[in-house]
Amino acid sequence: MERALLAIQKIEALANSTGSGSKEGRGDEAAKLEHLFLAKATATVYLNLLDIILNATLPLANEMEYWQSLLDSSSWRLLYILQTSPYRLFSLTRSVALTTKEHIDSLIATNEESERANHILQLIKYFPTFLNNHLISQPVSFPLAIHYEINHHRKQLQRIREYQAECLGLLAEQGLNLDPEHLEDSITPSESSSSIVSASGACNDIVQAQAFVQEQISKTVCLMERVLDKASKDTRHLTDPQQHKVSPKKATRSLTMLGNLQGISNINNDEILTHLKNLITVHIPRYVEETESQARQFQRPSWLTRIWIPALIGYFGLKYGIQYISDHRADLDEMLEEAWDTAKRFVTDWVWEPSVRIMNIIRHTDDQGSLQMLGNESLKSDIASLERMVLAFGKDNYHLGPDELEGLSKAVHNGDISVIMRAYENELKTPLKGAVTGHLVQTLLIQIQKTKVDVEVAMAALDKLLKANELNFAFLAVGPSLLLLWAVSAQAKRSWRRIAGKNLGVVSIQMRNSLRQVERLLNLASTDGDSHAKVPERPKVVKKISQDSEYDDLLSTASSPAMTPSSDQTAEPLNNSLSVLPSTMTSEKLDKIRAKKGKVPYKTQGLILCEVHLLRTFAARLTRNEGLRDKVLEDLREIEESSLTVHQRLRTAKRMYRTYGFLGLHN
């Protein structure tokens, strides 16, 4: 906006420096450049104005959401009462002090002492009645009054936002339109095939195109001035209790009729520059100041009012916390050391070492952590000892030969010691003789050695079983620790996302609320025949396109002819903005005409643009994976497109519900 103002000032300075006499001598190229500059400057001011109005609705939506949260939650209302209690007590004390001062001044002004005493007695006598009537027996309770105050603030902000949406919809629908298709339709087609006639026809087309652009610039500048002047006055009247209030319907009706731009003559280039400079320096800043000043009255309490309770609690909590830490410094240090040691040992003993052991088991390098209960050499030595004992017994008692001893050795290896068992049975027949000769004791010792070997064989089999399942045991040992770490990390990550507000759940709730409001607006604006309505075809005119066809239907019913304002009248377009409209014209008729064509009222279109702008801010927090954000933005462009019918835009909203799972699927 500042760059456009600087460019306009430079152009004015150059025009003034060249003088008025040189304007006639300027060539066609200079005139074309000046025409292009005016079109670009008008488009810049127009787009910046739309952006200003659109961005001004975002704080209002946030404030309305704040007041709505207070209405929905009793705990938040209680906090609001506590936050504003100092201001309420101050206002009450000030009111009581002023009232007391007035009574004291009236007593001092009383000349006679008897009248003064009588007046004091009357005040004392009627004080209980006054207290009962004004403080105790109030028709409205304090919680209900707080509820009314919150609801009043929200409704006032809603009125301002709806009025801004009306301005936005009117400017977006009836504003600057330099669409190439419309520009082509504004040019008279040449039907001759002669080259000379074709050249003259091309020149005529250029002249008609310039006239079309000049008409669009003039109407857009006039419309912006009308809307801004009317909005600056109506915004103040909508919320100011000291002035005569204008009902929202009446303000909207008069604002809607400003869109009639018929009968507005083209403005020359110098006047356009003047109007644009006035828009940048006067109208737009005044509109922004009026809107912000009126909305500021109904905003949430100040930052200091909302922060003093948490600050007070934080101050005392920090004070007692520091005192407790200083008094129990040693205990806290010991507690922290134990906590750190516990966490360190947990990670080392139950996570790191078992994980390393699993790797060693897989690589067959785990010798220290093996589950084997006995060594391989122990079983071999016991079997060899048993074999020697049996062979020695057979050689000494049965005088066995080498072949027989070899067979006995194989039998011992297979676990067969039947020779020893038969000798043991024979010795039991004469136990005293066997005990004296020592054969009975020898057979008993051999059987004990055999039992030891059998136990070791069983333990060896158990060792093989443990060795085969060693990896499973290792995973069972480290599994609970890893599961606990995963649960803690997942919960911490989820909590961080919830605090940061970047998770998809928060965005989906906000987008669902805004999309629901858009669908509600479209449903309210739809008509019975809207489902079968088609997009109206663009008329093929010969000379120019009329953007005010709905006003043509209204003007056709009027008996008074349209007035064509002069150049003096165009300097103040707001004063004669309704001069061309008969008294029978109403915004309701205009809305009906727009509804027949499948269009929504200006107010509804503006509110849809505001909600779509909110949806765009929410969609900026979506991921770009698989083109999700781009698809959402493409659907939002279809919803805000005013050339589509209400039914088509509703189908786009339903498609968003079906396509995007985070918005919730229809059953």
C-alpha positions as CSV (number, residue, x, y, z in Angstrom):
1,M,0.0,0.0,0.0
2,E,2.8,2.4,0.8
3,R,4.6,1.6,-2.5
4,A,1.4,2.3,-4.4
5,L,1.1,5.7,-2.6
6,L,4.7,6.6,-3.4
7,A,4.2,5.7,-7.1
8,I,1.0,7.8,-7.3
9,Q,2.8,10.7,-5.7
10,K,5.7,10.4,-8.2
11,I,3.2,10.3,-11.1
12,E,1.5,13.4,-9.8
13,A,4.8,15.2,-9.4
14,L,5.8,14.3,-13.0
15,A,2.5,15.4,-14.3
16,N,2.7,18.7,-12.5
17,S,6.3,19.3,-13.6
18,T,5.4,18.8,-17.3
19,G,2.6,21.3,-17.1
20,S,-0.9,21.3,-18.4
21,G,0.1,22.4,-21.9
22,S,2.2,19.3,-22.5
23,K,-0.7,16.9,-21.7
24,E,-2.2,17.5,-25.2
25,G,1.2,16.7,-26.8
26,R,1.6,13.4,-25.1
27,G,1.6,10.4,-27.5
28,D,-0.5,7.3,-27.5
29,E,2.3,5.3,-25.8
30,A,2.4,7.6,-22.8
31,A,-1.4,7.5,-22.5
32,K,-1.3,3.7,-22.6
33,L,1.4,3.6,-19.9
34,E,-0.6,6.0,-17.8
35,H,-3.7,3.8,-18.3
36,L,-1.8,0.7,-17.3
37,F,-0.4,2.4,-14.3
38,L,-3.8,3.4,-13.1
39,A,-5.1,-0.1,-13.6
40,K,-2.2,-1.6,-11.6
41,A,-2.6,1.0,-8.9
42,T,-6.3,0.4,-8.6
43,A,-5.8,-3.3,-8.5
44,T,-3.1,-2.9,-5.8
45,V,-5.3,-0.7,-3.6
46,Y,-8.3,-3.0,-4.2
47,L,-6.5,-6.2,-3.3
48,N,-4.8,-4.6,-0.3
49,L,-8.3,-3.4,0.9
50,L,-9.7,-6.9,0.6
51,D,-6.6,-8.3,2.4
52,I,-7.1,-5.7,5.2
53,I,-10.7,-6.5,5.7
54,L,-10.1,-10.3,5.6
55,N,-7.2,-10.2,8.1
56,A,-9.3,-7.9,10.4
57,T,-11.8,-10.7,10.8
58,L,-9.2,-13.2,12.3
59,P,-8.8,-11.3,15.6
60,L,-12.5,-11.0,15.9
61,A,-12.9,-14.8,15.4
62,N,-10.3,-15.4,18.1
63,E,-12.1,-13.1,20.5
64,M,-15.4,-14.7,19.8
65,E,-13.9,-18.1,20.4
66,Y,-12.6,-16.8,23.7
67,W,-16.0,-15.5,24.9
68,Q,-17.7,-18.7,23.6
69,S,-15.3,-20.8,25.7
70,L,-16.3,-18.8,28.8
71,L,-20.0,-19.5,28.0
72,D,-19.3,-23.2,27.6
73,S,-17.3,-23.8,30.8
74,S,-18.4,-22.7,34.3
75,S,-14.8,-23.1,35.6
76,W,-13.5,-20.7,33.0
77,R,-16.3,-18.2,33.9
78,L,-15.2,-18.5,37.6
79,L,-11.6,-17.8,36.6
80,Y,-12.9,-14.8,34.5
81,I,-14.7,-13.5,37.6
82,L,-11.6,-13.8,39.7
83,Q,-9.5,-12.1,37.1
84,T,-11.8,-9.1,36.8
85,S,-12.7,-8.9,40.5
86,P,-10.1,-6.1,41.2
87,Y,-11.6,-3.9,38.5
88,R,-15.1,-4.6,39.6
89,L,-14.2,-3.8,43.3
90,F,-12.5,-0.6,42.1
91,S,-15.5,0.5,40.1
92,L,-17.9,-0.3,43.0
93,T,-15.7,1.6,45.4
94,R,-15.5,4.6,43.1
95,S,-19.2,4.6,42.5
96,V,-19.9,4.5,46.3
97,A,-17.3,7.3,46.9
98,L,-18.9,9.5,44.2
99,T,-22.4,8.9,45.6
100,T,-21.2,9.6,49.2
101,K,-19.5,12.8,48.0
102,E,-22.7,14.0,46.3
103,H,-24.7,13.4,49.5
104,I,-22.0,15.2,51.6
105,D,-22.0,18.1,49.3
106,S,-25.8,18.3,49.5
107,L,-25.6,18.3,53.3
108,I,-22.9,21.0,53.3
109,A,-25.1,23.1,51.0
110,T,-28.0,22.9,53.4
111,N,-28.1,26.2,55.4
112,E,-30.3,25.3,58.3
113,E,-28.8,22.8,60.8
114,S,-32.2,21.3,61.6
115,E,-32.7,20.4,57.9
116,R,-29.2,18.9,57.8
117,A,-29.9,16.7,60.8
118,N,-33.3,15.7,59.4
119,H,-31.6,14.7,56.1
120,I,-29.0,12.6,58.0
121,L,-31.7,10.8,59.9
122,Q,-33.6,10.1,56.7
123,L,-30.5,8.6,55.2
124,I,-29.8,6.4,58.2
125,K,-33.5,5.3,58.2
126,Y,-33.7,4.4,54.6
127,F,-30.2,2.8,54.3
128,P,-31.4,-0.8,55.0
129,T,-34.2,-0.4,52.4
130,F,-31.6,1.0,49.9
131,L,-29.3,-1.9,50.7
132,N,-32.0,-4.5,50.3
133,N,-33.3,-3.0,47.0
134,H,-29.9,-2.4,45.3
135,L,-27.6,-5.1,46.6
136,I,-29.7,-8.0,48.1
137,S,-32.9,-8.1,46.2
138,Q,-31.5,-7.6,42.7
139,P,-33.7,-8.9,39.9
140,V,-30.7,-10.4,38.2
141,S,-28.2,-12.5,40.1
142,F,-24.5,-12.0,39.8
143,P,-23.7,-15.2,37.9
144,L,-26.5,-14.4,35.4
145,A,-25.2,-10.8,35.0
146,I,-21.7,-12.2,34.2
147,H,-23.2,-14.6,31.7
148,Y,-25.1,-11.7,30.1
149,E,-21.9,-9.6,30.0
150,I,-20.0,-12.4,28.3
151,N,-22.8,-13.0,25.8
152,H,-23.1,-9.3,25.1
153,H,-19.4,-9.0,24.2
154,R,-19.6,-12.0,21.9
155,K,-22.7,-10.7,20.1
156,Q,-21.2,-7.3,19.6
157,L,-18.1,-8.8,18.1
158,Q,-20.3,-11.0,15.9
159,R,-22.1,-7.9,14.7
160,I,-18.9,-6.2,13.7
161,R,-17.6,-9.4,12.0
162,E,-20.8,-9.9,10.1
163,Y,-20.7,-6.3,8.9
164,Q,-17.1,-6.6,7.8
165,A,-18.1,-9.8,6.0
166,E,-20.8,-7.9,4.2
167,C,-18.3,-5.3,3.1
168,L,-15.9,-8.0,2.0
169,G,-18.6,-9.9,0.0
170,L,-19.8,-6.7,-1.7
171,L,-16.3,-5.7,-2.7
172,A,-15.4,-9.2,-3.8
173,E,-18.5,-9.5,-5.9
174,Q,-18.9,-6.1,-7.4
175,G,-15.3,-4.9,-7.3
176,L,-12.6,-4.8,-10.0
177,N,-13.0,-7.6,-12.6
178,L,-10.4,-7.6,-15.3
179,D,-10.9,-11.3,-16.3
180,P,-9.6,-11.9,-19.9
181,E,-12.9,-13.6,-20.8
182,H,-14.9,-10.6,-19.8
183,L,-12.4,-8.4,-21.6
184,E,-12.9,-10.5,-24.8
185,D,-16.7,-10.2,-24.5
186,S,-16.4,-6.4,-24.2
187,I,-14.8,-6.2,-27.6
188,T,-17.0,-5.9,-30.7
189,P,-16.1,-8.8,-33.1
190,S,-15.1,-7.8,-36.6
191,E,-17.0,-9.7,-39.4
192,S,-15.1,-8.3,-42.4
193,S,-12.3,-10.1,-44.1
194,S,-10.6,-7.1,-45.6
195,S,-7.2,-6.3,-44.3
196,I,-7.9,-2.6,-44.0
197,V,-11.2,-3.1,-42.3
198,S,-9.5,-5.7,-40.1
199,A,-6.9,-3.2,-39.1
200,S,-9.5,-0.6,-38.2
201,G,-11.4,-3.3,-36.4
202,A,-8.3,-4.1,-34.3
203,C,-7.9,-0.5,-33.4
204,N,-11.6,-0.3,-32.4
205,D,-11.1,-3.4,-30.3
206,I,-8.2,-1.8,-28.4
207,V,-10.3,1.4,-27.8
208,Q,-13.2,-0.7,-26.5
209,A,-10.9,-2.7,-24.2
210,Q,-9.4,0.6,-22.8
211,A,-12.9,1.9,-22.3
212,F,-13.9,-1.3,-20.5
213,V,-10.8,-1.1,-18.2
214,Q,-11.5,2.6,-17.6
215,E,-15.1,1.8,-16.6
216,Q,-14.0,-1.0,-14.3
217,I,-11.5,1.3,-12.6
218,S,-14.0,4.1,-12.1
219,K,-16.6,1.8,-10.7
220,T,-14.2,0.1,-8.4
221,V,-12.8,3.4,-7.0
222,C,-16.4,4.6,-6.5
223,L,-17.4,1.4,-4.8
224,M,-14.4,1.4,-2.4
225,E,-15.2,5.0,-1.3
226,R,-18.9,4.2,-0.8
227,V,-18.2,1.1,1.2
228,L,-15.5,2.6,3.4
229,D,-17.4,5.7,4.2
230,K,-20.6,3.8,5.0
231,A,-18.7,1.2,7.0
232,S,-16.9,3.9,9.1
233,K,-20.2,5.4,10.2
234,D,-22.2,2.2,10.6
235,T,-19.5,0.4,12.6
236,R,-19.5,3.2,15.2
237,H,-23.3,3.2,15.4
238,L,-23.5,-0.6,15.7
239,T,-21.7,-0.7,19.1
240,D,-21.7,2.8,20.5
241,P,-24.5,3.1,23.2
242,Q,-24.2,6.9,23.3
243,Q,-25.4,7.2,19.7
244,H,-28.5,6.1,17.9
245,K,-28.0,2.5,17.1
246,V,-28.5,1.2,13.6
247,S,-30.0,-2.3,13.5
248,P,-27.8,-4.8,11.7
249,K,-30.5,-5.6,9.1
250,K,-30.9,-1.9,8.3
251,A,-27.2,-1.3,8.0
252,T,-26.7,-4.4,5.9
253,R,-29.7,-3.4,3.6
254,S,-28.2,0.1,3.0
255,L,-24.7,-1.4,2.5
256,T,-26.0,-4.0,0.0
257,M,-27.6,-1.3,-2.1
258,L,-24.3,0.4,-2.5
259,G,-23.4,-2.2,-5.0
260,N,-25.5,-0.5,-7.6
261,L,-22.9,1.1,-9.9
262,Q,-25.2,1.9,-12.8
263,G,-25.2,5.5,-13.9
264,I,-21.6,6.1,-12.7
265,S,-19.7,7.9,-15.4
266,N,-16.1,7.3,-16.1
267,I,-13.6,9.4,-14.1
268,N,-10.6,10.9,-15.8
269,N,-7.1,9.9,-14.9
270,D,-6.3,12.8,-12.7
271,E,-9.4,12.3,-10.6
272,I,-8.7,8.6,-10.3
273,L,-5.2,9.4,-8.9
274,T,-6.8,11.8,-6.4
275,H,-9.4,9.2,-5.3
276,L,-6.8,6.5,-4.9
277,K,-4.6,8.8,-2.8
278,N,-7.6,9.7,-0.7
279,L,-8.4,6.0,-0.3
280,I,-4.8,5.2,0.9
281,T,-4.4,8.2,3.2
282,V,-7.9,8.9,4.5
283,H,-10.6,6.3,3.9
284,I,-8.7,3.1,4.6
285,P,-6.8,4.3,7.8
286,R,-10.1,5.8,9.1
287,Y,-11.9,2.5,8.5
288,V,-9.2,0.5,10.2
289,E,-9.1,2.9,13.1
290,E,-12.9,2.9,13.6
291,T,-13.1,-0.9,13.3
292,E,-10.3,-1.5,15.8
293,S,-11.5,1.1,18.3
294,Q,-15.0,-0.4,18.3
295,A,-13.7,-4.0,18.5
296,R,-11.3,-3.1,21.3
297,Q,-14.2,-2.4,23.6
298,F,-15.3,-6.0,23.5
299,Q,-12.0,-7.8,23.4
300,R,-10.9,-10.2,26.1
301,P,-9.4,-8.6,29.3
302,S,-6.0,-7.1,29.1
303,W,-2.9,-9.2,29.5
304,L,-2.3,-7.9,33.0
305,T,-5.8,-8.7,34.0
306,R,-5.5,-12.3,32.8
307,I,-2.0,-12.9,34.1
308,W,-2.1,-11.5,37.6
309,I,-3.6,-14.7,39.2
310,P,-1.0,-17.1,37.6
311,A,1.7,-14.5,38.4
312,L,0.7,-14.3,42.0
313,I,0.5,-18.1,42.4
314,G,3.8,-18.5,40.6
315,Y,5.4,-15.9,42.9
316,F,4.4,-17.6,46.1
317,G,5.0,-21.0,44.7
318,L,8.5,-20.0,43.6
319,K,9.2,-18.4,46.9
320,Y,8.2,-21.4,49.0
321,G,9.8,-23.8,46.5
322,I,13.2,-22.0,46.8
323,Q,12.9,-22.0,50.5
324,Y,12.1,-25.7,50.6
325,I,15.0,-26.5,48.3
326,S,17.4,-24.4,50.5
327,D,16.2,-26.2,53.7
328,H,16.4,-29.7,52.2
329,R,19.4,-29.3,49.9
330,A,21.2,-32.4,51.1
331,D,18.2,-34.7,51.0
332,L,17.3,-33.4,47.5
333,D,20.9,-34.0,46.3
334,E,20.9,-37.5,47.7
335,M,17.5,-38.2,46.1
336,L,18.7,-36.9,42.7
337,E,21.8,-39.0,42.9
338,E,19.8,-42.1,43.7
339,A,17.4,-41.4,40.9
340,W,20.3,-40.9,38.5
341,D,22.0,-44.1,39.7
342,T,18.8,-46.0,39.4
343,A,18.2,-44.8,35.8
344,K,21.8,-45.5,34.9
345,R,21.7,-49.0,36.3
346,F,18.4,-49.7,34.7
347,V,19.7,-48.8,31.3
348,T,23.1,-50.5,31.8
349,D,21.9,-53.8,33.4
350,W,18.5,-54.3,31.8
351,V,18.9,-52.7,28.4
352,W,22.5,-52.3,27.3
353,E,24.1,-55.5,28.6
354,P,21.2,-57.8,27.6
355,S,21.3,-56.3,24.1
356,V,25.1,-56.9,23.9
357,R,24.5,-60.4,25.1
358,I,22.0,-61.1,22.4
359,M,24.5,-59.9,19.8
360,N,27.2,-62.2,21.3
361,I,24.8,-65.2,21.3
362,I,24.0,-64.6,17.6
363,R,27.7,-64.4,16.8
364,H,28.5,-67.4,19.1
365,T,30.9,-65.4,21.1
366,D,29.1,-65.5,24.5
367,D,31.2,-67.7,26.7
368,Q,30.7,-65.9,30.0
369,G,26.9,-65.6,29.8
370,S,26.3,-69.3,28.8
371,L,23.5,-71.2,30.5
372,Q,25.6,-74.5,30.5
373,M,25.7,-76.0,34.1
374,L,28.7,-78.3,33.6
375,G,31.7,-78.6,31.4
376,N,32.2,-81.1,28.6
377,E,35.4,-82.6,30.1
378,S,33.7,-83.5,33.4
379,L,31.4,-86.0,31.8
380,K,34.2,-87.6,29.8
381,S,36.4,-88.0,32.8
382,D,33.6,-89.6,34.9
383,I,32.8,-92.1,32.0
384,A,36.5,-93.0,31.7
385,S,36.8,-93.5,35.5
386,L,33.7,-95.8,35.4
387,E,35.2,-97.8,32.5
388,R,38.5,-98.3,34.3
389,M,36.8,-99.4,37.5
390,V,34.7,-102.0,35.6
391,L,37.6,-103.3,33.6
392,A,39.7,-103.6,36.7
393,F,37.0,-105.5,38.5
394,G,36.5,-107.9,35.6
395,K,40.2,-108.5,35.1
396,D,40.8,-109.1,38.8
397,N,37.8,-111.3,39.6
398,Y,36.8,-112.9,36.3
399,H,40.3,-113.0,34.6
400,L,38.9,-111.7,31.3
401,G,41.0,-111.7,28.2
402,P,41.7,-108.8,25.9
403,D,38.7,-109.5,23.6
404,E,36.4,-109.8,26.5
405,L,37.7,-106.7,28.1
406,E,37.1,-104.8,24.9
407,G,33.5,-106.0,24.7
408,L,33.1,-105.0,28.4
409,S,34.4,-101.5,27.6
410,K,31.9,-101.1,24.8
411,A,29.1,-102.2,27.1
412,V,30.2,-99.7,29.7
413,H,30.1,-96.9,27.1
414,N,26.6,-97.9,26.3
415,G,25.6,-97.9,29.9
416,D,25.5,-101.7,30.5
417,I,27.2,-102.8,33.7
418,S,25.3,-106.1,34.0
419,V,28.6,-107.9,34.9
420,I,28.9,-105.7,38.0
421,M,25.3,-106.2,38.9
422,R,25.6,-110.0,38.8
423,A,28.7,-109.9,40.9
424,Y,26.8,-107.6,43.3
425,E,24.0,-110.1,43.5
426,N,26.4,-112.9,44.3
427,E,28.1,-111.0,47.0
428,L,24.8,-110.3,48.7
429,K,24.4,-114.0,49.3
430,T,27.5,-113.9,51.5
431,P,27.7,-110.3,52.6
432,L,30.1,-110.9,55.4
433,K,32.5,-112.7,53.2
434,G,32.1,-110.0,50.5
435,A,32.7,-107.3,53.1
436,V,35.8,-109.0,54.4
437,T,37.2,-109.6,50.9
438,G,36.1,-106.1,49.7
439,H,34.2,-107.3,46.6
440,L,30.9,-106.0,48.0
441,V,32.3,-102.6,48.7
442,Q,33.9,-102.4,45.3
443,T,30.6,-103.2,43.5
444,L,28.8,-100.6,45.6
445,L,31.4,-97.9,44.6
446,I,31.1,-98.9,40.9
447,Q,27.3,-98.5,41.1
448,I,27.7,-95.1,42.8
449,Q,30.0,-94.0,40.0
450,K,27.4,-95.3,37.5
451,T,24.7,-93.2,39.2
452,K,26.9,-90.1,39.0
453,V,27.5,-90.7,35.3
454,D,23.8,-91.0,34.7
455,V,23.1,-87.8,36.5
456,E,25.8,-86.0,34.5
457,V,24.3,-87.3,31.2
458,A,20.9,-86.0,32.2
459,M,22.4,-82.6,33.1
460,A,24.2,-82.6,29.7
461,A,20.9,-83.1,27.9
462,L,19.5,-80.2,29.9
463,D,22.4,-78.1,29.0
464,K,21.8,-78.7,25.3
465,L,18.1,-77.7,25.8
466,L,19.1,-74.5,27.5
467,K,21.7,-73.8,24.9
468,A,19.1,-74.2,22.1
469,N,16.7,-71.7,23.8
470,E,19.4,-69.3,25.0
471,L,18.4,-66.6,22.5
472,N,14.7,-66.8,23.5
473,F,15.6,-66.3,27.1
474,A,17.8,-63.3,26.2
475,F,14.9,-61.7,24.3
476,L,12.5,-62.4,27.2
477,A,15.0,-60.7,29.6
478,V,15.4,-57.5,27.5
479,G,11.8,-57.3,26.2
480,P,10.0,-55.7,29.2
481,S,12.8,-53.1,29.5
482,L,12.5,-52.1,25.9
483,L,8.7,-52.0,26.1
484,L,8.9,-49.8,29.1
485,L,11.3,-47.4,27.4
486,W,9.0,-47.3,24.3
487,A,5.9,-46.5,26.4
488,V,7.7,-43.7,28.2
489,S,9.1,-42.1,25.0
490,A,5.8,-42.4,23.2
491,Q,3.9,-40.7,26.0
492,A,6.5,-38.0,26.2
493,K,6.3,-37.4,22.5
494,R,2.5,-37.4,22.6
495,S,2.5,-34.9,25.4
496,W,4.9,-32.6,23.6
497,R,2.8,-32.6,20.5
498,R,-0.3,-31.9,22.5
499,I,1.4,-29.0,24.3
500,A,2.9,-27.6,21.1
501,G,-0.5,-27.9,19.3
502,K,1.0,-29.4,16.2
503,N,-0.8,-32.7,16.2
504,L,-3.4,-33.4,13.7
505,G,-6.2,-33.8,16.3
506,V,-6.2,-30.1,17.2
507,V,-6.1,-29.0,13.6
508,S,-8.9,-31.4,12.6
509,I,-11.2,-30.1,15.4
510,Q,-10.6,-26.5,14.3
511,M,-11.1,-27.3,10.7
512,R,-14.3,-29.3,11.4
513,N,-15.8,-26.4,13.3
514,S,-15.0,-23.9,10.5
515,L,-16.2,-26.3,7.8
516,R,-19.4,-26.9,9.7
517,Q,-20.0,-23.1,9.8
518,V,-19.4,-22.9,6.0
519,E,-21.8,-25.7,5.3
520,R,-24.4,-24.1,7.6
521,L,-24.1,-20.8,5.8
522,L,-24.5,-22.5,2.4
523,N,-27.5,-24.4,3.7
524,L,-29.2,-21.3,5.0
525,A,-28.5,-19.5,1.7
526,S,-29.8,-22.4,-0.5
527,T,-33.3,-22.3,-2.1
528,D,-35.7,-25.1,-3.1
529,G,-34.6,-25.1,-6.7
530,D,-30.9,-24.7,-6.0
531,S,-30.2,-28.4,-6.3
532,H,-31.3,-28.2,-10.0
533,A,-29.8,-24.8,-10.6
534,K,-27.0,-24.4,-13.2
535,V,-24.2,-21.9,-13.4
536,P,-25.6,-19.0,-15.5
537,E,-23.8,-18.7,-18.8
538,R,-21.9,-15.6,-19.5
539,P,-23.9,-13.3,-21.8
540,K,-22.4,-12.6,-25.2
541,V,-22.7,-8.8,-25.5
542,V,-21.6,-6.7,-28.3
543,K,-20.3,-3.6,-26.6
544,K,-19.7,-4.3,-22.9
545,I,-20.4,-6.5,-20.0
546,S,-22.8,-5.4,-17.3
547,Q,-21.8,-6.5,-13.8
548,D,-25.0,-5.2,-12.3
549,S,-27.6,-7.5,-13.9
550,E,-29.3,-8.1,-10.7
551,Y,-29.8,-4.3,-10.3
552,D,-31.2,-4.2,-13.8
553,D,-34.1,-6.4,-12.7
554,L,-34.7,-3.9,-9.8
555,L,-34.4,-0.8,-12.0
556,S,-36.8,-2.2,-14.6
557,T,-39.6,-2.1,-12.0
558,A,-38.9,1.6,-11.1
559,S,-40.8,4.4,-12.6
560,S,-38.1,7.1,-12.1
561,P,-35.3,7.2,-14.7
562,A,-31.7,6.6,-13.6
563,M,-29.6,9.7,-12.9
564,T,-26.2,10.1,-14.5
565,P,-24.0,12.0,-12.1
566,S,-21.7,14.7,-13.3
567,S,-18.0,14.9,-12.6
568,D,-18.7,16.9,-9.5
569,Q,-21.0,14.2,-8.2
570,T,-18.5,11.5,-8.8
571,A,-16.1,13.3,-6.5
572,E,-18.4,12.4,-3.6
573,P,-20.0,9.1,-4.6
574,L,-21.3,8.4,-1.2
575,N,-23.7,11.3,-1.1
576,N,-25.6,10.2,-4.2
577,S,-25.0,6.5,-3.8
578,L,-28.7,5.8,-3.4
579,S,-30.0,8.6,-5.7
580,V,-30.6,6.2,-8.6
581,L,-32.6,3.7,-6.5
582,P,-36.3,4.0,-6.1
583,S,-38.0,3.5,-2.7
584,T,-39.3,0.1,-3.7
585,M,-35.9,-1.4,-4.0
586,T,-34.8,-3.5,-1.0
587,S,-31.9,-5.8,-0.3
588,E,-34.4,-8.7,0.1
589,K,-35.4,-8.4,-3.6
590,L,-31.8,-8.3,-4.5
591,D,-31.1,-11.4,-2.5
592,K,-34.0,-13.2,-4.1
593,I,-32.7,-12.3,-7.6
594,R,-29.2,-13.5,-6.6
595,A,-30.7,-16.7,-5.2
596,K,-32.5,-17.5,-8.5
597,K,-29.1,-17.3,-10.2
598,G,-27.5,-19.7,-7.7
599,K,-25.6,-16.9,-5.9
600,V,-25.5,-16.3,-2.2
601,P,-26.1,-12.8,-0.5
602,Y,-23.1,-10.6,0.0
603,K,-23.1,-11.1,3.7
604,T,-23.1,-14.9,3.3
605,Q,-20.3,-14.7,0.7
606,G,-18.3,-12.5,3.0
607,L,-18.7,-14.9,6.0
608,I,-17.7,-17.8,3.8
609,L,-14.6,-16.0,2.7
610,C,-13.8,-15.3,6.4
611,E,-14.2,-19.0,7.3
612,V,-12.2,-20.2,4.3
613,H,-9.5,-17.8,5.4
614,L,-9.5,-19.4,8.8
615,L,-9.4,-22.9,7.2
616,R,-6.3,-21.8,5.2
617,T,-4.5,-20.8,8.3
618,F,-5.3,-24.2,9.8
619,A,-4.4,-26.0,6.6
620,A,-0.9,-24.4,6.7
621,R,-0.2,-26.7,9.7
622,L,-1.0,-29.9,7.7
623,T,1.7,-32.1,6.3
624,R,2.7,-32.0,2.6
625,N,2.9,-35.7,2.3
626,E,1.0,-37.1,-0.6
627,G,-0.1,-33.6,-1.5
628,L,-2.5,-33.3,1.4
629,R,-2.2,-29.6,2.0
630,D,-2.4,-28.8,-1.7
631,K,-5.6,-30.9,-2.1
632,V,-7.2,-29.2,0.9
633,L,-6.4,-25.7,-0.5
634,E,-7.8,-26.7,-3.9
635,D,-11.1,-27.7,-2.3
636,L,-11.2,-24.5,-0.3
637,R,-10.8,-22.5,-3.5
638,E,-13.9,-24.3,-4.9
639,I,-15.9,-23.5,-1.8
640,E,-15.1,-19.8,-1.9
641,E,-15.7,-19.5,-5.7
642,S,-18.8,-17.4,-6.1
643,S,-19.5,-18.4,-9.7
644,L,-20.4,-21.9,-8.5
645,T,-23.9,-22.6,-7.3
646,V,-24.7,-23.3,-3.6
647,H,-25.3,-27.0,-4.4
648,Q,-21.9,-27.4,-6.0
649,R,-20.2,-25.8,-3.1
650,L,-22.1,-28.0,-0.7
651,R,-21.0,-31.0,-2.6
652,T,-17.4,-29.8,-2.4
653,A,-17.7,-29.6,1.4
654,K,-19.2,-33.1,1.6
655,R,-16.3,-34.4,-0.6
656,M,-13.9,-33.0,1.9
657,Y,-15.6,-34.9,4.7
658,R,-15.4,-38.1,2.6
659,T,-11.9,-37.7,1.4
660,Y,-10.0,-36.5,4.4
661,G,-10.1,-38.9,7.4
662,F,-9.1,-36.3,9.9
663,L,-12.3,-34.4,9.2
664,G,-14.5,-37.3,10.1
665,L,-16.3,-39.6,7.8
666,H,-20.1,-39.6,7.3
667,N,-21.8,-42.8,8.2
